[in-house]
């Protein structure tokens, strides 16, 4: 059964006149007759009764009519969906993200993306950068937003740099000076987050480089919990700028500069599977959104070219 045959059947049923149906379909009357005869032959029934008053559906034709209409409607829906995919207004986008990026940067990116592509189905998976890059390389995710890693299975584009910032609660002795010598941390309780995160290792590197051993530590499994502990006056913490910019702006946390300590930053990149075909319109739309990341970074953010 061919689409032109079904189209010919429906047009003839609507107009009840073979010549007018042929004219509407821009075919000759013999060509339309051939289509109808081929359809009747395939179905094994007569679909029309032909008379001087035109074409009238047989009982079999009446029974077949709604199925023919649904078939062409389904094809039209398919054409529309394919066109939406091509425009990027439909489809699916899967994103993998490191926890800090997913919590503090990705929501702003997705808000802008969804405004442009409201019908795209989104799926976001959070994991450590090493996990996400493997999923992207294996084709299980379209895009990964992770700390800078080298992997032969992906191509990377830089997004921004996130600096570790020392934060203390409002009213803490450190906040009165605004900057301290790193040795002053020896008398403080240090709040750490996520032992498996690269930020955990960076924090320890800073203290080892300064020859400092904090008085005590509190270990947590996420940044939000660490910020809550700092706000309650339980200690100080080194946290990513993207995670604390809003708190500092509101005054619930205070940023403190450390003397004689080089700024410690992590470069955040977007990765795609290497050697893939050009991205779909839905994926390309998200990559284009990344080009405007300066609009969504919490605080001032450090942009990299």
Beta strands, then each sheet from edge to edge (+ up, - down):
strand 1: 48-51
strand 2: 54-57
strand 3: 92-97
strand 4: 121-126
strand 5: 143-147
strand 6: 154-169
strand 7: 179-181
strand 8: 189-193
strand 9: 216-220
strand 10: 237-240
strand 11: 253-259
strand 12: 265-273
strand 13: 302-303
sheet 1: 1+ 2-
sheet 2: 4+ 3+ 5+ 12- 6+ 10-
sheet 3: 4+ 3+ 5+ 12- 6+ 11- 7-
sheet 4: 4+ 3+ 5+ 12- 6+ 13-
sheet 5: 8+ 9+
end
